[in-house]
Amino acid sequence: MSGFRVGDADFLLDGRPVRLLSGALHYFRVHEAQWRHRLALLRAMGLNCVDTYVPWNLHEPGPGRHRDVEAVGRFLDAVREAGLWAIVRPGPYICAEWENGGLPSWVTGEPGTRARTRDERYLRHVRRWFRRLLREVVPRQIDRGGPVLMAQVENEYGSYGSDTGYLAELADLLRAEGVTVPLFTSDGPEDHMLTGGSLPGVLATVNFGSHARVAFETLRRHRPEGPLMCMEFWCGWFDHWAGEHVVRDPGEAAEALREILECGASVNLYMAHGGTSFAGWAGANRGGELHEGPLEPDVTSYDYDAPVDEHGRPTEKFWRFREVLAPYHPGPLPEPPPPPARLGAPADAALTGWAPLATVLDALGGTETVSPMPPSFEELGVTRGLVRYVVDVPGPRQPHPLAVRGLRDLATVYVDGERAGVLTEAEPRLGKPVAGPARVELWAESLGRVNYGPRFGEAKGVTGGILHERQYLHGVRAQGLDLDAFDDGVGPVPFGAPPGDGGPGLYRGTLTVHAAGDARLALPGWTRGFAWINGFNLGRYWSAGPQSRLCVPGPVLREGENELWLLELQGSGTDRPAPRLLPV
C-alpha cells in the first residue's frame, strides 16, 4: 500500500517528492452518470488529483435521517478508476456557494446552538454525522489502496472565527474515526486569517486568485517549513441573480497558474469543472466589504468560468491550462474524451395542467401551525422552498401601513385575495395602506441561505413580526412547502386547465424528445420559480438574469415524452412562449 505524507519541503509519496496538480469537481453538482466523463477531462487537462467538498445538509435532511451518503464512496471509486488521487473536504462547513455553507438548517436553527464553535450541542451533531460520513472515506484512503491523499479540517475558518480549540476538536474527531492521511487547513493569505484558521501540526494552505509569490511569502511567515499549496486557485468566479456574468481572461488566468507552479507549489484549480447547483441548493452572499450588506443570491449555474464549462465542454481556458500543466506531467497527456450526446433538436413544451399555489400547498405542504408571532422557516422545518403566512387585520379600522419586520428574503403579499405587492428586506412596507377588517397572506420565499461571512446561519422567512401601523398582528397561521416534497411526485395535486393570465402556480406539461442528450431549458416570459424534468429538479430560474437557461443533463431525458413541472412563484404575462428544450 502507498504512503503519502507531508515532508519538510514537499509532499512525499512512498518517500519520493510529488506535486499535487488538483482540480475541484463537486460530485453533487454533476449528474452521477457523467462523473467519469468529467474526471477524464481533468486528466486530459494535466491534473493528477481531484478535490471535492461534502455537503452535510444534502445528505442529512433531518437528525439521523440520511440520504445517499454512499454517493461519496461511489465518487471516490470513480476517481480511483480514472487514475486520479483525491482530496476530501468533509466540512462540516464548506461554503462552496452552497445553501447554508453545507450545514443543515436544523442545526444552525436549533435554539442555543452555536455553529462552528466548541459548543457541545453543535459538536454532538458533527460527531454523529462524521461517524456516518467517514465510513465512505476511511476505507478509500491511499494507505488502504484508495485514492484519498488528504482531508481538510473545516474550511476557511480564519475568515469566520478564531476558536482554534474547535479546529483541534475536529482534527481529533477525524483521527478518532480512522482518518490516517495528512490533514490540512485552507485560508486566505492574510495574517488574521492564518492565525485564526490554522492549527499546529496540521498543514496550512492558502486560497487566492493571483499574486502567488506574495501569498506564499505570507504563508511562509507563519509556516517556515512544509510544502506550499494553493488549495483554491480561483481561476473564475460565481454569479449572483440580477448581477453581471463574471469571466476571467484565459491567458491571464494561465499566467497566474504558471506563477504558482514556478514557486514550486502544488495547486488545486477552483473550479476545474463547476457544474450546477441543482434542486435549489445554491446559496447566497451578503454584499459589502465585510459581507454584512444586502442579500446577493447565487444563480443556479455553477459554471464558474471554469476550464471545463457547466455542460462538460473544454473551453479556451482548458487548453491554456493544459499547455501550462503539460511539462509537469510524466509523458504525453491523454486526449480529452469524446463529448456526451447532445439533444438532437429543439423541443417545445405542451402545457397540460395547472394548480394554484394554495392548492399545491394543501396537497404537498406541511401541517399548518398557529402562533402568536410568525415562525421562521427553521421552526417549520423548511429548508428550500416557501412559507405562506396568513394573518387577520382586525376591524373596523382606518387604512394604515402594513410592514414586516425581519423579512428574509422576499414575500408576495395578497390582501383579501388581491395581489398587493412584493416586499423585500430593503422595502418591507406595502405601498398602499391596508384597512381592517382584512385577510393578509404573505408568501415568503427563500432565495438561498447565506454561505459565507458573519451572517452565515441566519434564519429565513419572517423572523420578526407583521405590523399594522405600529401594532403587531397576532394569531399567525403558517404552512411551509419544501422542495423535497416534490421528490415523491405531484400525484396528490389536483390539476386543472392552465389559466389564461399566466398566474403563479404549478404548471404541468410534456416535452417530446428525439435523440436525447445534454440540453438547456429556456423559459422566456416566465418570471421566477423552479423547474423539474422527469422529477429531476433543475433548480431555480429567474428573469432577473444573468442566467437565462437551465442546464439539463442528458441522462435526465428519455426518448419520447418527458414530464415537465414549473413552480412559478410570481406569475407573468399571457403572451409568453412555451418552455423550450435547446441543444447544448
PAKOLLUM-988103 format. One line per field, with one value per residue (C-alpha): residue in three letters; x, y, z. Coordinates in pm, whole numbers, always signed. Example, Ala and Ser with C-alpha at 12.3 -4.5 7.8 and 13.67 -1.06 7.14 Angstrom:
rest: ALA  SER
X: +1230  +1367
Y: -450  -106
Z: +780  +714
***
This chain:
rest: MET  SER  GLY  PHE  ARG  VAL  GLY  ASP  ALA  ASP  PHE  LEU  LEU  ASP  GLY  ARG  PRO  VAL  ARG  LEU  LEU  SER  GLY  ALA  LEU  HIS  TYR  PHE  ARG  VAL  HIS  GLU  ALA  GLN  TRP  ARG  HIS  ARG  LEU  ALA  LEU  LEU  ARG  ALA  MET  GLY  LEU  ASN  CYS  VAL  ASP  THR  TYR  VAL  PRO  TRP  ASN  LEU  HIS  GLU  PRO  GLY  PRO  GLY  ARG  HIS  ARG  ASP  VAL  GLU  ALA  VAL  GLY  ARG  PHE  LEU  ASP  ALA  VAL  ARG  GLU  ALA  GLY  LEU  TRP  ALA  ILE  VAL  ARG  PRO  GLY  PRO  TYR  ILE  CYS  ALA  GLU  TRP  GLU  ASN  GLY  GLY  LEU  PRO  SER  TRP  VAL  THR  GLY  GLU  PRO  GLY  THR  ARG  ALA  ARG  THR  ARG  ASP  GLU  ARG  TYR  LEU  ARG  HIS  VAL  ARG  ARG  TRP  PHE  ARG  ARG  LEU  LEU  ARG  GLU  VAL  VAL  PRO  ARG  GLN  ILE  ASP  ARG  GLY  GLY  PRO  VAL  LEU  MET  ALA  GLN  VAL  GLU  ASN  GLU  TYR  GLY  SER  TYR  GLY  SER  ASP  THR  GLY  TYR  LEU  ALA  GLU  LEU  ALA  ASP  LEU  LEU  ARG  ALA  GLU  GLY  VAL  THR  VAL  PRO  LEU  PHE  THR  SER  ASP  GLY  PRO  GLU  ASP  HIS  MET  LEU  THR  GLY  GLY  SER  LEU  PRO  GLY  VAL  LEU  ALA  THR  VAL  ASN  PHE  GLY  SER  HIS  ALA  ARG  VAL  ALA  PHE  GLU  THR  LEU  ARG  ARG  HIS  ARG  PRO  GLU  GLY  PRO  LEU  MET  CYS  MET  GLU  PHE  TRP  CYS  GLY  TRP  PHE  ASP  HIS  TRP  ALA  GLY  GLU  HIS  VAL  VAL  ARG  ASP  PRO  GLY  GLU  ALA  ALA  GLU  ALA  LEU  ARG  GLU  ILE  LEU  GLU  CYS  GLY  ALA  SER  VAL  ASN  LEU  TYR  MET  ALA  HIS  GLY  GLY  THR  SER  PHE  ALA  GLY  TRP  ALA  GLY  ALA  ASN  ARG  GLY  GLY  GLU  LEU  HIS  GLU  GLY  PRO  LEU  GLU  PRO  ASP  VAL  THR  SER  TYR  ASP  TYR  ASP  ALA  PRO  VAL  ASP  GLU  HIS  GLY  ARG  PRO  THR  GLU  LYS  PHE  TRP  ARG  PHE  ARG  GLU  VAL  LEU  ALA  PRO  TYR  HIS  PRO  GLY  PRO  LEU  PRO  GLU  PRO  PRO  PRO  PRO  PRO  ALA  ARG  LEU  GLY  ALA  PRO  ALA  ASP  ALA  ALA  LEU  THR  GLY  TRP  ALA  PRO  LEU  ALA  THR  VAL  LEU  ASP  ALA  LEU  GLY  GLY  THR  GLU  THR  VAL  SER  PRO  MET  PRO  PRO  SER  PHE  GLU  GLU  LEU  GLY  VAL  THR  ARG  GLY  LEU  VAL  ARG  TYR  VAL  VAL  ASP  VAL  PRO  GLY  PRO  ARG  GLN  PRO  HIS  PRO  LEU  ALA  VAL  ARG  GLY  LEU  ARG  ASP  LEU  ALA  THR  VAL  TYR  VAL  ASP  GLY  GLU  ARG  ALA  GLY  VAL  LEU  THR  GLU  ALA  GLU  PRO  ARG  LEU  GLY  LYS  PRO  VAL  ALA  GLY  PRO  ALA  ARG  VAL  GLU  LEU  TRP  ALA  GLU  SER  LEU  GLY  ARG  VAL  ASN  TYR  GLY  PRO  ARG  PHE  GLY  GLU  ALA  LYS  GLY  VAL  THR  GLY  GLY  ILE  LEU  HIS  GLU  ARG  GLN  TYR  LEU  HIS  GLY  VAL  ARG  ALA  GLN  GLY  LEU  ASP  LEU  ASP  ALA  PHE  ASP  ASP  GLY  VAL  GLY  PRO  VAL  PRO  PHE  GLY  ALA  PRO  PRO  GLY  ASP  GLY  GLY  PRO  GLY  LEU  TYR  ARG  GLY  THR  LEU  THR  VAL  HIS  ALA  ALA  GLY  ASP  ALA  ARG  LEU  ALA  LEU  PRO  GLY  TRP  THR  ARG  GLY  PHE  ALA  TRP  ILE  ASN  GLY  PHE  ASN  LEU  GLY  ARG  TYR  TRP  SER  ALA  GLY  PRO  GLN  SER  ARG  LEU  CYS  VAL  PRO  GLY  PRO  VAL  LEU  ARG  GLU  GLY  GLU  ASN  GLU  LEU  TRP  LEU  LEU  GLU  LEU  GLN  GLY  SER  GLY  THR  ASP  ARG  PRO  ALA  PRO  ARG  LEU  LEU  PRO  VAL
X: +0  +118  +215  +156  +291  +386  +763  +974  +953  +748  +463  +611  +457  +641  +930  +953  +860  +531  +349  -30  -196  -556  -889  -1213  -1513  -1814  -1982  -2311  -2311  -2264  -2509  -2363  -2381  -2139  -1878  -1640  -1653  -1567  -1287  -1138  -1139  -945  -681  -662  -603  -292  -424  -336  -584  -945  -1085  -1442  -1644  -1917  -2241  -2378  -2724  -2769  -2703  -2875  -3201  -3316  -3146  -3027  -3214  -2952  -2987  -2746  -2427  -2297  -2262  -1939  -1791  -1913  -1749  -1418  -1433  -1482  -1182  -963  -1084  -999  -639  -658  -589  -848  -860  -1170  -1308  -1575  -1654  -1870  -1879  -1785  -1901  -1895  -2171  -2397  -2709  -2608  -2245  -2335  -2466  -2822  -3066  -3197  -2851  -2799  -3165  -3162  -3217  -2899  -2670  -2354  -2230  -1858  -1754  -1683  -2049  -2130  -2476  -2319  -2029  -2270  -2437  -2099  -1971  -2277  -2254  -1881  -1922  -2157  -1973  -1624  -1735  -1727  -1386  -1166  -1160  -1069  -753  -433  -276  -567  -549  -783  -731  -770  -444  -558  -857  -943  -1018  -1319  -1293  -1157  -1222  -992  -1239  -1504  -1365  -1061  -1158  -860  -974  -1273  -1038  -842  -1166  -1242  -890  -911  -1250  -1118  -830  -1057  -1281  -990  -851  -478  -385  -246  -488  -480  -647  -706  -743  -688  -325  -389  -223  -551  -698  -396  -371  -744  -774  -454  -365  -25  +86  -160  -55  -166  -257  -378  -653  -617  -662  -342  -11  +114  +458  +310  +59  +326  +553  +271  +224  +598  +593  +352  +488  +860  +854  +625  +503  +348  -2  -272  -574  -811  -672  -976  -947  -1301  -1586  -1957  -2261  -2545  -2903  -2956  -2577  -2328  -2190  -1830  -1550  -1172  -939  -798  -448  -427  -554  -298  -15  -138  -132  +218  +335  +203  +392  +710  +702  +739  +392  +111  -225  -596  -795  -1116  -1315  -1182  -1545  -1819  -2140  -2483  -2647  -2950  -3267  -3245  -2921  -2749  -2650  -2629  -2384  -2414  -2274  -2028  -1663  -1740  -2028  -2299  -2489  -2781  -2854  -2693  -2840  -2627  -2754  -2828  -2538  -2201  -2016  -1763  -1600  -1405  -1180  -1449  -1781  -2115  -2205  -1871  -1707  -1339  -1301  -1013  -906  -884  -636  -432  -409  -319  -21  +96  +46  +187  +556  +475  +317  +524  +469  +216  -121  -424  -663  -998  -1281  -1547  -1830  -2152  -2456  -2645  -3012  -3084  -3335  -3528  -3848  -4136  -4338  -4711  -4861  -5147  -5227  -5208  -5281  -5275  -5012  -5269  -5381  -5022  -4959  -5263  -5153  -4776  -4714  -4658  -4905  -5042  -4943  -5095  -4873  -4867  -4575  -4464  -4242  -3925  -3853  -3632  -3911  -4137  -3869  -3849  -3507  -3561  -3899  -4163  -4396  -4745  -4823  -5187  -5297  -5615  -5623  -5900  -6167  -6326  -6017  -5870  -5607  -5256  -4920  -4860  -4498  -4289  -4000  -3706  -3816  -3585  -3578  -3894  -4268  -4554  -4849  -5221  -5491  -5837  -5718  -5584  -5216  -5089  -4713  -4379  -4188  -3814  -3559  -3487  -3856  -4055  -4365  -4660  -4701  -5076  -5218  -5449  -5784  -5948  -6100  -5880  -5715  -5345  -5138  -4760  -4590  -4230  -3961  -3604  -3352  -3077  -2918  -2601  -2295  -2012  -1942  -2067  -2435  -2389  -2660  -2925  -3287  -3524  -3882  -4043  -3806  -3968  -4335  -4615  -4724  -5027  -4912  -4701  -4918  -4814  -5073  -5103  -5260  -5039  -5121  -4815  -4763  -4447  -4384  -4038  -3887  -3817  -4194  -4174  -3935  -4228  -4404  -4706  -4972  -5167  -5204  -5543  -5458  -5696  -5653  -5369  -5500  -5502  -5348  -5013  -5062  -4847  -4888  -4764  -4769  -4751  -4660  -4476  -4167  -4135  -3769  -3595  -3225  -3196  -2880  -2744  -2977  -3078  -3426  -3531  -3816  -3875  -4159  -4153  -4056  -3924  -3955  -3826  -3826  -3832  -3796  -3897  -3891  -3532  -3512  -3308  -3301  -3420  -3497  -3536  -3588  -3360  -3063  -2778  -2858  -3129  -3136  -3116  -2874  -3048  -2810  -2864  -2924  -3233  -3407  -3555  -3664  -4024  -4240  -4083  -4274  -4215  -4318  -4278  -4343  -4396  -4394  -4471  -4666  -4613  -4791  -5032  -4821  -4516  -4375  -4385  -4086  -3831  -3554  -3249  -2935  -2617
Y: +0  +351  +601  +975  +1230  +1592  +1647  +1944  +2094  +1857  +1611  +1261  +953  +639  +865  +1041  +1409  +1459  +1771  +1775  +1915  +1908  +2037  +2090  +1895  +1859  +1522  +1673  +1932  +1676  +1404  +1074  +924  +1198  +1172  +959  +1188  +1492  +1308  +1206  +1573  +1665  +1405  +1535  +1889  +1762  +1708  +1413  +1478  +1587  +1779  +1769  +1905  +1706  +1898  +1776  +1924  +1734  +1401  +1452  +1640  +1567  +1448  +1093  +1074  +1005  +1035  +861  +919  +629  +873  +995  +646  +588  +911  +820  +482  +661  +883  +579  +416  +737  +715  +1022  +1093  +1264  +1542  +1528  +1836  +1700  +2027  +2031  +2382  +2402  +2746  +2642  +2892  +2619  +2657  +2748  +2666  +2297  +2293  +2167  +2442  +2219  +2253  +2627  +2693  +2493  +2737  +2799  +2607  +2794  +2656  +2647  +2663  +2420  +2438  +2085  +2080  +2159  +1915  +1637  +1672  +1689  +1374  +1176  +1298  +1232  +878  +810  +1007  +880  +521  +622  +791  +591  +262  +463  +625  +576  +357  +117  +109  +400  +745  +974  +1161  +1433  +1555  +1911  +2035  +2271  +2532  +2887  +2907  +3209  +3412  +3347  +3265  +3223  +2925  +2706  +2470  +2396  +2309  +2081  +1906  +1840  +1715  +1477  +1357  +1285  +1087  +901  +793  +644  +920  +847  +1060  +1412  +1680  +2040  +2377  +2640  +3014  +3345  +3466  +3722  +3723  +3730  +3451  +3227  +3284  +3222  +2927  +2723  +2455  +2345  +2016  +2044  +2156  +2514  +2605  +2931  +3034  +3313  +3404  +3594  +3725  +3381  +3494  +3748  +3493  +3229  +3483  +3548  +3176  +3130  +3389  +3159  +2823  +2832  +2463  +2228  +2207  +2515  +2469  +2695  +2494  +2718  +2890  +3096  +3067  +3205  +3323  +3277  +3486  +3645  +3690  +4041  +4085  +4072  +3749  +3718  +3595  +3584  +3617  +3269  +3397  +3600  +3304  +3073  +3310  +3319  +2939  +2941  +3169  +2922  +2636  +2842  +2890  +2512  +2483  +2237  +2370  +2298  +2469  +2610  +2520  +2276  +2198  +2378  +2208  +2310  +2377  +2161  +2143  +2492  +2424  +2745  +2961  +3337  +3601  +3935  +4238  +4489  +4470  +4272  +4070  +4225  +4414  +4328  +3966  +3851  +3511  +3282  +3168  +2803  +2762  +2700  +2725  +2946  +3035  +2714  +2545  +2277  +2456  +2374  +2131  +1947  +2117  +2217  +2595  +2809  +2822  +2440  +2446  +2730  +2544  +2222  +2398  +2523  +2186  +1957  +1999  +1873  +1552  +1233  +1167  +1286  +1397  +1189  +1338  +1465  +1211  +1249  +1482  +1333  +1303  +1628  +1688  +1623  +1903  +2170  +2059  +2284  +2202  +2143  +2266  +2041  +2128  +2391  +2423  +2745  +2775  +2734  +2403  +2282  +2384  +2189  +1880  +1877  +2121  +2064  +2099  +2448  +2600  +2886  +3100  +3449  +3553  +3428  +3117  +3109  +2851  +2671  +2645  +2495  +2254  +2411  +2404  +2525  +2649  +2887  +2955  +3105  +3330  +3428  +3692  +3892  +4270  +4341  +4592  +4818  +5040  +5304  +5229  +5209  +5090  +4716  +4614  +4309  +4311  +4077  +3963  +3731  +3722  +3838  +3795  +3833  +3988  +3940  +4142  +3981  +3765  +4050  +4085  +4394  +4390  +4224  +4302  +4262  +4324  +4664  +4753  +4576  +4801  +4783  +5090  +5112  +5123  +4842  +4897  +4648  +4401  +4227  +3892  +3921  +3644  +3664  +3403  +3420  +3265  +3171  +3279  +3069  +3073  +3273  +3055  +3291  +3568  +3681  +3641  +3274  +3063  +3335  +3226  +3253  +3374  +3629  +3645  +3943  +4017  +4156  +4509  +4722  +5078  +5013  +4725  +4361  +4130  +3802  +3465  +3396  +3083  +2941  +2649  +2551  +2395  +2238  +2148  +1800  +1743  +1710  +1414  +1172  +1332  +1557  +1286  +1437  +1771  +1818  +1985  +2190  +2368  +2625  +2978  +3244  +3511  +3335  +3349  +3181  +2810  +2467  +2405  +2058  +1968  +1737  +1762  +1518  +1442  +1277  +1193  +1259  +1425  +1728  +2024  +2363  +2464  +2810  +2983  +3317  +3511  +3310  +3514  +3315  +2963  +2607  +2356  +1976  +1730  +1370  +1450  +1585  +1934  +2151  +2441  +2798  +3012  +3389  +3651  +3885  +3715  +3691  +3320  +3270  +2892  +2587  +2300  +1969  +1671  +1422  +1127  +1308  +1292  +994  +931  +1030  +1201  +1372  +1533  +1899  +2079  +2452  +2602  +2964  +3182  +3525  +3488  +3660  +3779  +3593  +3605  +3415  +3145  +2780  +2646  +2505  +2247  +2350  +2154  +2246
Z: +0  -79  +189  +148  +392  +435  +425  +526  +177  -40  -39  -33  -191  -85  +9  -328  -381  -562  -673  -649  -960  -849  -970  -780  -905  -677  -725  -604  -885  -1164  -1265  -1150  -1498  -1611  -1336  -1538  -1839  -1626  -1446  -1780  -1883  -1570  -1654  -2010  -1877  -1698  -1345  -1123  -842  -783  -488  -357  -70  +106  +181  +512  +453  +127  +296  +635  +574  +928  +1250  +1192  +859  +594  +218  -21  +177  -30  -321  -160  -177  -531  -642  -479  -652  -984  -903  -846  -1168  -1354  -1234  -1010  -646  -426  -168  +53  +229  +465  +642  +845  +694  +325  +192  -180  -269  -132  +80  +439  +364  +376  +733  +784  +875  +1152  +1312  +1268  +1355  +1678  +1967  +2163  +1927  +1825  +1496  +1415  +1780  +2063  +2165  +2277  +2117  +1782  +1821  +1915  +1574  +1398  +1570  +1469  +1108  +1076  +1208  +917  +651  +724  +668  +300  +318  +557  +356  +44  +181  -15  +254  +204  -174  -238  -392  -87  -10  +231  +430  +529  +880  +847  +567  +560  +931  +967  +762  +1026  +1370  +1591  +1810  +1728  +2003  +1780  +1494  +1728  +1826  +1459  +1387  +1684  +1564  +1214  +1362  +1604  +1318  +1126  +904  +876  +572  +629  +745  +626  +668  +398  +446  +277  +272  +546  +888  +1081  +868  +907  +1282  +1325  +1088  +1107  +1358  +1495  +1347  +1056  +707  +632  +274  +119  -123  -380  -744  -821  -681  -581  -464  -223  -90  -31  +139  +384  +440  +498  +776  +956  +834  +750  +658  +472  +113  -46  -182  -317  -213  -409  -716  -815  -1193  -1238  -1018  -949  -1043  -844  -958  -1101  -1126  -1409  -1552  -1430  -1657  -1630  -1926  -2008  -2086  -1765  -1559  -1723  -1631  -1271  -1270  -1416  -1133  -872  -1032  -1071  -694  -663  -518  -558  -673  -675  -952  -811  -1006  -1267  -1351  -1163  -1272  -1144  -807  -884  -671  -522  -332  -447  -153  -111  -1  +172  -7  +130  +228  +544  +394  +608  +337  +106  +18  -307  -401  -616  -954  -1028  -1269  -1104  -1434  -1250  -1584  -1522  -1780  -1823  -1861  -1699  -1979  -1970  -2267  -2273  -2303  -2419  -2054  -2058  -2345  -2194  -1864  -2041  -2200  -1861  -1688  -1960  -1863  -1513  -1643  -1683  -2053  -2310  -2181  -2276  -2527  -2396  -2409  -2678  -2573  -2433  -2655  -2705  -2770  -3136  -3199  -3005  -2834  -2729  -2420  -2429  -2101  -1998  -1635  -1362  -993  -788  -518  -240  -389  -419  -60  +59  -135  -68  +217  +585  +868  +925  +1258  +1456  +1675  +1826  +1602  +1259  +1279  +1071  +800  +1051  +1305  +1036  +912  +566  +400  +43  -68  +62  +352  +347  +643  +696  +946  +1001  +1034  +1286  +1205  +1155  +1141  +913  +648  +794  +658  +668  +720  +802  +1047  +988  +643  +453  +157  -19  +20  -226  -41  -104  +73  +63  -226  -439  -503  -319  -385  -321  +0  +46  +319  +166  +115  +389  +374  +134  -83  -22  +333  +447  +618  +851  +861  +603  +541  +461  +301  +271  +54  +174  -44  +46  -217  -61  +283  +337  +281  +386  +634  +974  +878  +794  +960  +976  +970  +674  +634  +866  +1163  +1340  +1305  +1089  +1184  +1108  +1178  +1495  +1618  +1590  +1436  +1624  +1559  +1256  +1058  +876  +639  +455  +114  +98  -238  -104  -105  -484  -462  -447  -742  -782  -781  -488  -667  -843  -1175  -1386  -1717  -1741  -1680  -1945  -1725  -1664  -1289  -1025  -954  -1053  -1427  -1576  -1932  -2167  -2386  -2675  -2737  -3030  -2979  -2604  -2477  -2295  -2330  -2192  -2080  -2199  -2016  -2189  -2030  -1705  -1401  -1105  -975  -1006  -1292  -1297  -1585  -1515  -1143  -1154  -1002  -1240  -992  -977  -1282  -1260  -1528  -1329  -1501  -1578  -1616  -1876  -1929  -1704  -1760  -1840  -1812  -2092  -1854  -1719  -2057  -2234  -2590  -2648  -2389  -2086  -1800  -1714  -1394  -1339  -996  -1099  -789  -925  -1247  -1579  -1889  -2110  -2426  -2305  -2537  -2441  -2244  -2487  -2473  -2674  -2768  -2583
***
